[in-house]
Amino acid sequence: MELRKRQAKILQDLFEKKRISVDAILDEYGISKRTLYYDLNKINDWLSEDNFGMANIEDKEIVIEIANLAGMEKRMHRGKEYYFSSEERRAIEFLFITLNSEKIVIDDLKNAFDVSRNTILSDLKSVKSEIEESGELKFCNSIKQGYYVTGDESTLRKIIQEKINELKTPEGKAVLKIYMQNSLFELTKNEIDFYKLCICIIKQYELDIKNEYILSDMQTEGFMIQVSWIRSLKGYTIKLSDDEKNALTGTLSYRSVENSVEKMARCGIEMVQEEVYYLASMLLGIETTGFKTHREEERFIEKIADQFISNFERITCLVFYNRSKLRHELFHHLRALFYRMKYGTPSDNPLTRDIKQMYSFVFEATRRAIAEVGNDFMRDIPDTEIAYLCIYMVSNLDEKKVHQSAKYDGSILIVGPKNMAIATLIKEQIQNLLGDSFEYDVISLSRLKTRMLSEYVMVVLVDVPRGKVTGENVVETSIVLNKEDQQKIVDILQNEKLLSKYNNKIEDILSIVEENVTQPIERKELYFSLFRYFNSRKGYNPSEQPGMECILGEKTRTEVLPDHMDWEDTLHYGSELLDSSEGRLWERIQNLVSRDKLQTYRFEKDAILIHYPMQGEQQREIKLLKMISEEGVVCPDGKKAYLILCLTTIDKYSHFSLLDEVYRFYGKKTKITELVESYKQ
């Protein structure tokens, strides 16, 4: 007689180990006690044929007594068959069910693995529990369809790949290769070797990208291309978001797959377009993020948005009161950015240089905030992408509530798209043109009311369809003010008699200049330069703000901390030195700490910034206190800081210029080291 594969494997184990616990056998082979007793009877029948010995159960262990070692060894090595472990068997069962061309029932699996019905039922119970754990998939069974899996296709594909990777032996992979070839033949009636075709696609891919990236496991990738074919032929395709498709379209991987698919189509082998995107993402690295579901990926992006906003608040020492709105706007942009960075296709931004110049501090804060997120995809974001994020932050910083009452003398309303990033750029251009002579409000088109046209001296429409809003004081422009737009602005302001105060004087100066220079002058640019000069108001100047003079120079207060100061002691010490409100600042800091709202930012390895907000205090002023610790203070992040900067703020924006100076001045570790060493001496 001949033993079945499982029985032969149990006998081989007994032959090598002489004694094995019953529980170990049951666990390893995933069988019931009844099946084990049946197998032992068959093993003993085989042993008794040539008087090789006997296997018995003693004290919950199976023990074999061998009477003819040489004869048994010779016969066991005759015609050996491979036996799948319970893990391999369950993986292959799942792959059979998801990659079948016809329905799969228990008898199909029972015959394929030569195991009992109870063993198959136990296997399927384990498979069901595992794949339904994510909540995205459901393991089903019906008389008409047999066993099948429904749910999110992206999740299913990733589990399929996991199961393929669980096949560690050549025998397991060989079984899968034959099974998928048979399924594809039944689905297409094409006798081509599909696995070889998949390997050709991969090799062509490597040629197309000029060996910039070599696939680490060509066999697994080849299997996954076959999986894509089988699943799509059965009507199941991967649905990628438009953002991800747009990012993929710009990759060399996508173009390579697209060309291969076009060649196959000419030979009568079709693949749906959705699967081209999927294969491109797979060849770029299907396991890049490790997410099993789109919802999981969305939660990840939401987390990035939250971290980014929190980081920006800590770095700039402010709080966004419209946080949910900003988070919503950033989510949609970060999702697209995530895919662009994931597939190496960062976008171009022709306004990057202008944005860096106009919003230098906010740009730097944005760069620091996104770098602090700590995700690999966000680690090396180029300036072009940071510039887009910067505009989102600027538009939420500058957006003001539009007053609904009387007209404001010298107020200009700027109306833009929903996120107002472009409108903010136009606001900056108009400010550069007119100086600080006017107040500016920025709103989205959806918030514009007809009565507002008469409440402002001028309404500037940015990137709004022509003719949608009309009026004598309305200027329509794109994202860049041209000379015609500038002239219309002048005409409107002159009609409002807002330029008349200095107009004659400016015109006289221009006439004198024209009479005394030989070359033509840029009259319009010079007009606005003179207008800004005569209309300039005493605006914000860091050197004129209380507590800002020589803020980083010798007059800045510097203290050396006493030895053995912990974090709480340091906070208290800083409060006492900064406070002019009878202890209220320390009470405020304690309250912030208790609610986990205290803002700190480790801007260099050995230096930390602590925000001491003084909004609402009568004797408030912007102050910067430098505290030096020779031994280092252990901060909440578990690391030491030798330089502690304590900053008081009086409102949302007045301290920006100071912070800009701080980050620039202490932007190098050598500065901090030199400072600490100088006080040690």
C-alpha positions in Angstrom: 0.0 0.0 0.0 1.0 3.7 -0.4 0.5 6.4 2.1 -1.2 9.7 1.3 1.0 12.8 1.3 0.0 14.0 4.8 0.4 10.5 6.2 3.9 10.2 4.6 4.9 13.6 6.0 3.8 12.6 9.6 5.7 9.4 9.3 8.8 11.3 8.1 8.6 13.6 11.1 8.3 10.6 13.4 11.2 8.9 11.7 13.4 11.9 12.3 12.2 12.9 15.8 11.0 9.5 17.3 8.5 11.3 19.5 6.0 14.2 18.8 3.2 15.6 20.9 -0.4 15.0 19.6 -1.1 18.8 19.9 1.9 19.6 17.8 0.7 17.3 15.0 -2.9 18.7 15.2 -1.6 22.3 15.1 1.0 21.8 12.3 -1.4 19.9 10.0 -4.6 21.6 10.9 -6.5 18.3 11.3 -8.9 16.9 13.9 -8.1 14.1 16.4 -10.3 11.8 14.4 -8.3 12.4 11.2 -5.1 11.9 13.2 -6.3 8.5 14.5 -7.2 7.5 11.0 -3.8 8.5 9.7 -2.0 6.6 12.5 -4.0 3.4 11.5 -2.9 3.8 7.9 0.7 4.5 9.0 0.7 1.3 11.1 -0.7 -0.7 8.3 2.1 0.5 6.1 4.7 -0.3 8.8 3.3 -3.8 9.4 3.6 -4.8 5.7 7.4 -5.2 6.1 7.6 -5.5 9.8 9.2 -2.0 10.1 7.8 -1.3 13.5 4.8 0.4 15.2 3.5 3.9 16.1 1.5 4.4 19.3 0.1 7.2 21.5 1.7 7.4 25.0 1.0 10.3 27.4 -0.4 12.6 24.7 2.6 11.9 22.5 3.0 9.8 19.3 6.0 7.5 19.7 7.5 5.2 17.0 9.4 2.0 17.6 11.5 1.0 14.5 12.4 -2.7 14.1 14.1 -2.5 10.6 15.8 0.9 10.3 17.7 0.3 7.0 14.7 -1.2 5.2 12.3 1.5 6.3 14.7 4.2 5.3 15.1 2.7 1.8 11.4 2.5 1.2 10.6 5.9 2.6 12.9 7.6 0.0 11.2 5.8 -2.9 8.7 8.0 -4.8 8.4 10.9 -2.2 5.6 13.4 -2.8 5.4 17.0 -1.5 3.0 17.7 1.4 1.8 21.3 2.0 1.9 22.7 5.5 -1.4 24.0 6.9 -0.3 27.6 6.3 0.5 26.9 2.6 -2.6 24.9 2.2 -4.8 27.7 3.5 -3.0 30.3 1.3 -3.5 28.2 -1.8 -7.2 27.6 -0.9 -7.7 31.3 -0.7 -6.0 31.9 -4.0 -8.0 29.1 -5.7 -11.2 30.7 -4.5 -10.3 34.3 -5.6 -8.6 33.3 -8.9 -10.9 30.6 -10.2 -12.5 30.5 -13.6 -15.4 28.3 -12.3 -17.1 28.0 -8.9 -15.1 26.3 -6.1 -16.8 24.0 -3.6 -15.5 21.9 -0.7 -15.0 18.8 -2.7 -12.7 20.6 -5.1 -10.4 21.7 -2.2 -10.7 18.3 -0.5 -9.5 16.5 -3.6 -6.8 19.0 -4.4 -5.1 18.5 -1.0 -6.2 15.0 -0.1 -7.6 16.0 3.3 -10.9 15.4 5.0 -14.0 17.6 4.7 -13.6 18.7 8.3 -10.0 19.8 7.6 -11.2 22.0 4.7 -14.1 23.4 6.8 -11.6 24.3 9.5 -9.3 25.9 7.0 -12.1 28.0 5.5 -13.2 29.1 8.9 -9.7 30.5 9.5 -9.5 32.1 6.1 -12.9 33.8 6.7 -11.8 35.1 10.1 -8.6 36.5 8.7 -9.9 38.3 5.6 -12.9 39.8 7.3 -10.8 41.3 10.0 -10.3 44.6 8.1 -14.1 45.1 7.6 -13.6 45.7 3.9 -14.1 42.1 2.7 -16.7 39.4 3.1 -16.2 35.7 2.7 -19.3 34.1 1.1 -20.7 30.8 0.1 -23.7 30.0 -2.0 -25.0 27.0 -4.0 -24.9 28.9 -7.2 -21.5 30.5 -6.9 -19.6 28.3 -4.4 -17.1 30.1 -2.3 -16.2 33.7 -3.2 -15.0 37.0 -1.7 -16.7 40.4 -2.1 -15.7 43.9 -1.0 -13.0 46.4 -1.7 -10.9 45.2 -4.7 -7.8 47.1 -3.6 -7.9 45.4 -0.2 -8.4 42.0 -1.8 -5.5 42.4 -4.2 -3.1 43.3 -1.4 -4.2 40.2 0.5 -3.8 38.1 -2.6 -0.2 39.3 -2.9 0.4 38.5 0.8 -0.8 35.0 0.2 1.4 34.6 -2.8 4.3 35.7 -0.7 3.4 33.1 1.9 4.2 30.4 -0.7 7.9 29.8 0.2 8.4 26.5 -1.6 8.8 25.8 -5.3 6.0 23.3 -5.1 3.5 25.8 -3.8 4.4 28.4 -6.5 4.3 25.7 -9.2 0.7 24.7 -8.2 -0.3 28.4 -8.3 1.3 28.9 -11.7 -0.5 26.0 -13.2 -3.8 27.0 -11.6 -3.7 30.6 -13.0 -2.7 29.4 -16.4 -5.8 27.1 -16.5 -8.0 29.9 -15.2 -6.8 32.4 -17.9 -7.2 29.7 -20.6 -10.8 29.1 -19.5 -11.6 32.8 -19.4 -9.9 33.8 -22.7 -9.7 30.5 -24.7 -6.2 31.6 -25.5 -3.4 29.0 -25.2 -0.6 31.4 -24.8 1.8 31.0 -21.8 0.5 33.9 -19.7 3.2 33.7 -17.2 5.9 34.0 -19.8 4.0 36.9 -21.3 4.0 38.7 -17.9 7.8 38.2 -17.6 8.2 39.8 -21.0 6.1 42.8 -19.8 8.4 43.1 -16.8 11.6 42.9 -18.8 10.3 45.5 -21.2 9.5 47.7 -18.3 13.1 47.4 -17.1 14.4 48.3 -20.5 12.0 51.3 -20.7 13.2 52.7 -17.4 16.8 52.0 -18.4 17.5 49.9 -15.4 16.8 52.7 -13.0 14.9 50.3 -10.8 15.1 46.5 -10.9 12.2 44.5 -9.6 13.2 42.6 -6.5 10.9 39.6 -7.1 10.1 39.1 -10.8 8.1 36.0 -10.1 5.7 37.7 -7.6 5.2 40.6 -10.0 4.5 38.2 -12.8 1.9 36.4 -10.7 0.3 39.8 -9.8 0.0 40.7 -13.5 -1.9 37.4 -14.0 -4.0 38.2 -11.0 -4.9 41.6 -12.6 -6.0 39.8 -15.8 -8.1 37.1 -14.0 -9.8 39.5 -11.7 -10.6 42.1 -14.4 -11.9 39.4 -16.8 -14.2 38.3 -14.0 -15.5 42.0 -13.8 -13.4 43.1 -10.7 -11.2 46.1 -11.3 -9.1 48.5 -9.1 -10.7 51.9 -8.8 -8.0 54.5 -8.3 -8.8 58.1 -7.4 -8.4 60.8 -10.1 -5.6 62.3 -8.1 -3.7 59.0 -8.2 -4.4 58.5 -11.9 -3.1 62.0 -12.7 0.1 61.3 -10.7 0.6 57.9 -12.4 0.1 59.3 -15.9 3.2 61.3 -15.6 5.4 58.3 -14.7 7.6 56.3 -17.0 6.1 53.2 -15.4 2.7 54.1 -16.7 3.9 54.8 -20.2 5.8 51.5 -20.3 2.7 49.5 -19.2 0.5 51.4 -21.6 2.8 50.6 -24.5 2.9 46.9 -23.6 -0.9 46.8 -23.3 -1.3 48.4 -26.7 1.0 45.8 -28.3 -1.0 43.0 -26.7 -4.3 44.5 -27.9 -3.0 44.2 -31.4 -2.5 40.5 -30.8 -6.0 40.1 -29.5 -5.1 40.1 -25.7 -7.1 42.9 -24.0 -6.7 44.6 -20.7 -9.1 47.2 -19.3 -7.7 50.8 -18.8 -8.2 50.7 -15.0 -5.8 47.8 -14.7 -3.1 49.7 -16.6 -3.1 52.3 -13.7 -3.0 49.4 -11.2 -0.1 47.6 -12.9 1.9 50.9 -13.2 1.4 51.5 -9.4 2.4 47.9 -8.7 5.6 48.1 -10.7 6.5 51.3 -9.0 6.0 49.5 -5.6 2.6 48.2 -4.6 3.7 47.8 -1.0 5.0 51.4 -0.8 2.6 52.6 1.8 1.4 49.3 3.4 -2.2 50.4 3.4 -4.8 47.7 2.8 -7.8 50.0 2.1 -8.4 53.5 0.5 -10.1 54.5 3.8 -6.9 53.6 5.6 -4.9 55.8 3.2 -7.4 58.6 3.6 -7.0 58.5 7.4 -3.3 58.6 6.9 -3.6 61.8 4.8 -6.0 63.3 7.4 -3.4 62.6 10.0 -0.7 64.3 7.9 -3.0 67.4 7.5 -3.6 67.5 11.3 0.2 67.1 12.0 1.1 69.8 9.5 -1.4 72.3 10.9 -0.2 71.6 14.5 3.4 71.9 13.4 2.8 75.2 11.7 1.0 76.6 14.8 3.9 75.6 17.0 6.5 77.0 14.6 4.7 80.4 14.1 3.3 80.6 17.7 -0.4 81.1 16.6 -3.6 79.2 16.7 -6.0 78.7 13.7 -9.5 79.3 14.8 -10.8 78.2 11.4 -8.9 74.9 11.7 -11.6 72.6 10.3 -11.9 74.7 7.2 -8.1 74.7 6.7 -8.0 71.0 7.4 -10.6 70.4 4.7 -8.8 72.5 2.1 -5.4 70.9 2.9 -6.8 67.3 2.8 -7.7 67.6 -0.9 -4.4 69.2 -1.8 -2.3 66.8 0.4 -4.0 63.8 -1.1 -2.9 64.9 -4.6 0.5 65.8 -3.2 0.8 62.4 -1.5 0.4 60.6 -4.8 2.7 63.0 -6.7 5.4 62.3 -4.1 4.6 58.6 -4.0 5.1 58.2 -7.7 7.9 60.8 -8.1 6.0 63.3 -10.2 6.1 66.6 -8.3 4.2 69.5 -9.9 5.7 72.6 -11.4 4.8 76.0 -9.9 5.7 79.1 -11.9 4.9 81.3 -8.9 7.4 79.7 -6.5 9.9 82.4 -6.7 7.3 85.2 -6.2 5.7 83.3 -3.3 9.1 82.8 -1.6 9.8 86.5 -1.9 6.3 87.8 -0.9 5.9 85.3 2.1 9.4 84.5 3.1 8.6 83.7 6.7 5.4 81.8 6.0 7.2 79.8 3.3 10.0 78.9 5.7 7.5 78.0 8.4 5.6 75.8 5.9 8.8 74.0 4.9 9.6 73.4 8.6 6.1 72.2 9.4 5.9 69.7 6.6 9.4 68.4 7.3 8.3 67.8 11.0 5.5 65.5 9.9 8.1 62.7 9.8 6.8 60.7 6.9 9.1 59.4 4.2 6.9 60.8 1.4 7.0 64.3 2.9 10.7 64.4 3.7 12.1 65.8 0.4 9.2 67.9 -0.9 10.6 70.4 -3.4 10.0 74.2 -3.2 7.4 74.1 -5.9 5.1 72.0 -3.8 5.9 73.9 -0.6 4.9 77.1 -2.4 1.4 75.7 -3.0 1.1 74.7 0.7 2.3 78.2 1.7 -0.5 79.8 -0.2 -3.1 77.7 1.7 -1.6 78.9 5.0 -1.4 82.6 3.8 -5.0 82.6 2.7 -6.2 81.4 6.0 -3.9 83.8 7.9 -5.0 86.8 5.9 -8.7 86.0 5.4 -10.9 88.5 7.3 -14.5 88.6 8.2 -16.3 90.8 5.7 -18.1 93.6 7.5 -21.7 93.8 6.5 -22.4 97.4 7.5 -21.3 100.8 6.3 -18.9 101.5 3.6 -15.2 101.8 4.6 -13.2 104.7 3.3 -10.2 103.3 1.5 -11.3 99.6 1.6 -10.8 97.3 -1.4 -12.6 94.0 -1.7 -10.8 91.1 -3.5 -13.0 88.2 -4.7 -11.4 84.9 -5.7 -12.0 81.1 -6.0 -13.1 79.0 -3.1 -9.7 78.5 -1.4 -8.7 82.1 -2.1 -5.1 81.3 -2.7 -5.0 83.1 -6.0 -6.9 86.1 -4.6 -4.3 86.3 -1.9 -1.6 86.6 -4.5 -3.5 89.5 -6.2 -3.9 91.2 -2.8 -0.1 91.2 -2.4 0.3 92.6 -5.9 -2.1 95.4 -5.3 -0.4 96.2 -2.0 2.9 96.4 -3.8 1.2 98.7 -6.3 -0.6 101.0 -3.8 1.3 100.5 -0.6 -0.5 100.7 2.7 -3.0 103.3 1.7 -6.0 101.0 1.8 -7.6 98.3 3.8 -8.1 94.9 2.1 -10.7 92.2 2.5 -10.5 88.8 0.8 -13.5 86.6 0.2 -14.6 83.8 -2.0 -17.0 84.3 -4.9 -19.8 82.3 -3.1 -19.8 84.9 -0.3 -20.1 87.9 -2.5 -23.4 89.8 -2.2 -24.6 92.5 -4.6 -24.8 95.2 -1.9 -21.0 94.7 -1.3 -20.3 96.4 -4.7 -21.4 99.7 -3.2 -19.7 99.1 0.2 -16.1 99.2 -1.2 -14.3 101.8 -3.2 -13.2 99.0 -5.5 -14.0 95.3 -6.1 -11.3 93.1 -7.8 -12.5 89.9 -9.3 -9.7 87.3 -9.6 -10.1 84.3 -12.0 -13.9 84.8 -12.1 -15.8 84.2 -15.4 -15.9 87.5 -17.4 -19.2 89.4 -17.0 -20.4 87.4 -14.0 -20.2 90.5 -11.8 -20.3 94.0 -13.3 -20.1 97.6 -11.9 -18.2 100.8 -12.4 -15.8 100.0 -9.5 -15.2 96.4 -10.6 -11.8 95.2 -12.0 -11.6 91.8 -13.6 -8.1 90.2 -13.6 -6.2 86.9 -13.8 -3.5 85.8 -11.4 -1.1 88.5 -12.6 -2.0 92.2 -12.8 -1.2 93.5 -16.3 -0.8 97.2 -17.3 -4.5 97.4 -18.4 -5.6 96.2 -15.0 -3.3 98.7 -13.3 -4.7 101.6 -15.4 -8.3 100.7 -14.5 -7.4 100.6 -10.8 -6.0 104.2 -11.2 -9.1 105.3 -13.0 -11.5 103.9 -10.4 -9.5 105.4 -7.5 -9.3 108.8 -9.3 -13.1 108.7 -9.8 -13.5 108.1 -6.1 -11.2 111.1 -5.5 -8.8 108.9 -3.5 -5.8 109.8 -5.6 -6.6 113.5 -5.9 -4.8 114.6 -2.8 -1.4 114.0 -4.3 -2.2 113.6 -7.9 -1.2 117.2 -9.0 2.1 116.9 -7.1 2.9 113.5 -8.6 2.1 114.8 -12.1 4.3 117.8 -11.5 7.2 115.6 -10.5 6.7 113.3 -13.5 6.8 116.4 -15.8 10.1 117.6 -14.3 11.6 114.1 -14.6 10.6 113.9 -18.3 12.1 117.3 -19.0 15.4 116.4 -17.4 16.1 112.9 -18.6 17.0 111.9 -22.2 15.6 108.3 -22.1 11.9 107.5 -21.9 10.6 106.8 -18.4 8.3 104.1 -17.2 5.6 106.6 -16.3 3.1 104.2 -14.8 5.7 102.5 -12.5 7.1 105.8 -11.4 3.6 107.2 -10.7 2.8 104.3 -8.4 6.1 104.6 -6.6 5.5 108.2 -5.9 1.9 107.5 -4.9 3.1 104.9 -2.4 5.6 107.4 -1.0 3.1 110.2 -0.5 0.3 107.9 0.8 2.5 105.7 3.0 1.1 105.3 6.5 3.2 104.4 9.5 2.8 100.7 9.1 4.4 97.7 10.8 8.1 98.0 11.3 9.9 95.5 13.5 12.3 98.1 14.8 9.4 100.4 15.9 7.4 97.7 17.9 7.6 97.6 21.7 10.2 95.2 22.9 11.6 94.6 19.4 14.5 97.0 19.2 17.9 95.2 19.0 15.9 92.0 19.9 18.7 89.7 18.8 21.6 91.9 19.8 23.3 92.7 23.1 20.2 94.3 24.7 18.3 91.0 24.6 17.9 89.6 28.1 19.9 86.5 28.6 19.8 84.3 31.8 21.9 81.3 32.8 19.6 78.7 34.4 20.5 77.4 37.8 21.7 73.8 38.0 19.3 70.9 38.3 16.3 72.6 36.7 13.6 70.3 35.3 11.1 71.2 32.6 8.5 72.6 35.0 11.1 74.7 36.8 12.3 76.1 33.5 8.7 77.1 32.5 8.2 78.8 35.8 11.5 80.6 35.7 10.8 81.9 32.3 7.3 83.1 33.4 8.7 85.0 36.3 11.3 86.8 34.1 8.8 87.7 31.4 5.7 88.4 33.6 4.5 91.9 34.3 1.0 90.9 35.3 1.3 89.7 38.9 1.7 86.0 38.2 -1.1 85.7 35.7 1.4 84.5 33.0 2.4 81.5 35.0 -1.2 80.7 35.7 -1.8 80.8 32.0 1.1 78.5 31.2 0.0 76.0 33.9 -3.4 75.9 32.3 -2.0 75.3 28.9 0.2 72.5 30.2 -2.7 70.8 31.9 -4.7 70.9 28.7 -1.6 69.8 26.6 -1.9 73.1 24.7 1.5 74.6 25.4 3.3 75.3 22.1 7.0 74.4 21.9 9.2 73.9 18.9 12.6 72.3 18.8 14.0 74.3 16.0 17.5 72.9 16.3 18.9 69.8 18.0 20.0 71.6 21.2 17.5 74.5 21.2 13.8 74.8 21.9 11.3 77.7 21.6 8.5 78.1 24.2 5.5 80.2 23.4 4.2 82.5 26.2 0.9 84.0 24.9 0.0 87.4 26.5 -3.1 88.2 24.4 -5.6 90.1 26.6 -3.1 91.4 29.1 -3.0 95.1 29.6 0.8 95.4 29.9 1.5 93.0 27.1 4.5 93.4 24.8 6.6 91.2 22.5 9.7 89.9 24.4 12.4 87.3 23.7 14.2 85.8 26.6 17.3 83.6 26.1 18.0 81.0 28.8 21.2 79.1 28.8 21.5 75.7 30.5 25.1 74.4 30.9 23.9 70.9 31.8 20.8 70.9 29.5 17.1 70.8 30.4 15.2 67.6 29.6 12.2 68.6 27.5 8.9 66.8 26.9 10.3 65.1 23.9 12.9 63.4 26.1 15.8 65.3 24.7 18.0 68.0 26.3 18.0 71.6 25.3 20.9 73.9 26.1 19.3 77.0 24.6 15.7 77.8 25.6 14.1 80.8 23.9 10.9 82.2 25.6 8.7 84.3 23.3 5.8 86.4 24.4 3.2 87.3 21.8 0.5 90.0 21.9 -1.6 89.1 18.8 -1.6 86.7 15.9 1.0 88.3 13.6 3.1 91.0 15.2 5.8 88.5 16.2 6.3 87.0 12.7 9.2 89.2 11.8 10.9 88.4 15.1 10.5 84.7 14.6 11.9 85.0 11.1 15.0 86.7 12.6 15.3 84.0 15.3 15.2 81.1 12.9 17.6 82.7 10.6 20.0 83.8 13.4 20.0 80.4 15.2 19.6 78.3 12.0 23.0 76.8 12.4 24.1 74.5 15.3 27.5 76.4 15.5 25.6 79.6 16.6 24.0 77.7 19.5 27.2 75.9 20.5 29.2 79.2 20.4 26.5 80.9 22.5 26.4 78.1 25.2 30.2 77.9 25.3 30.6 81.6 25.8 28.4 81.6 28.9 30.2 78.5 30.3 33.4 80.5 30.2 
